[in-house]
Amino acid sequence: MNPPEYRFLDRWEVPAAIDRVYDVLARPLDYPTWWGDVFRSAEGDPSPAETSA
């Protein structure tokens, strides 16, 4: 028997230029500074984000 499927789908509309949104979201170590209710702390590689091919 397969477990039930779960999906979390959300769509946000941000009134900002896509480049600015990408710049902010590409720095997850900074999330606690502007989204502290969700992220108390963050860990990871501080190198710049890269897109995958």
C-alpha positions as CSV (number, residue, x, y, z in Angstrom):
1,M,0.0,0.0,0.0
2,N,1.4,3.4,-1.0
3,P,1.3,6.2,1.5
4,P,-1.0,9.1,0.7
5,E,0.4,11.7,-1.6
6,Y,1.0,15.2,-0.1
7,R,1.7,18.4,-2.0
8,F,2.2,21.9,-0.8
9,L,1.4,24.3,-3.6
10,D,1.6,28.0,-3.2
11,R,1.8,30.9,-5.5
12,W,3.1,34.3,-4.5
13,E,2.7,37.5,-6.5
14,V,5.5,39.9,-5.6
15,P,5.3,43.4,-6.9
16,A,9.0,43.6,-7.8
17,A,11.3,43.0,-10.6
18,I,12.2,39.3,-11.1
19,D,15.9,40.1,-10.8
20,R,15.4,41.7,-7.4
21,V,13.3,38.8,-6.2
22,Y,15.8,36.3,-7.3
23,D,18.6,38.2,-5.6
24,V,16.7,38.1,-2.3
25,L,15.6,34.5,-2.5
26,A,19.1,33.3,-3.7
27,R,20.5,34.2,-0.2
28,P,18.8,31.8,2.2
29,L,21.2,32.5,4.9
30,D,19.6,36.0,5.1
31,Y,16.0,34.6,5.5
32,P,16.0,35.0,9.3
33,T,16.6,38.8,8.9
34,W,13.4,39.4,7.0
35,W,11.3,36.3,7.7
36,G,12.1,35.6,11.3
37,D,8.7,34.2,12.1
38,V,9.5,31.3,9.8
39,F,13.3,31.0,10.0
40,R,15.0,31.5,13.4
41,S,18.4,30.6,12.0
42,A,19.9,29.4,8.8
43,E,22.9,27.3,7.9
44,G,24.6,26.4,4.7
45,D,27.1,27.4,2.0
46,P,27.4,31.2,1.8
47,S,28.6,31.1,-1.8
48,P,26.5,32.8,-4.5
49,A,23.5,30.9,-5.9
50,E,23.8,29.1,-9.1
51,T,21.2,27.8,-11.5
52,S,21.3,24.2,-12.7
53,A,21.2,23.3,-16.3
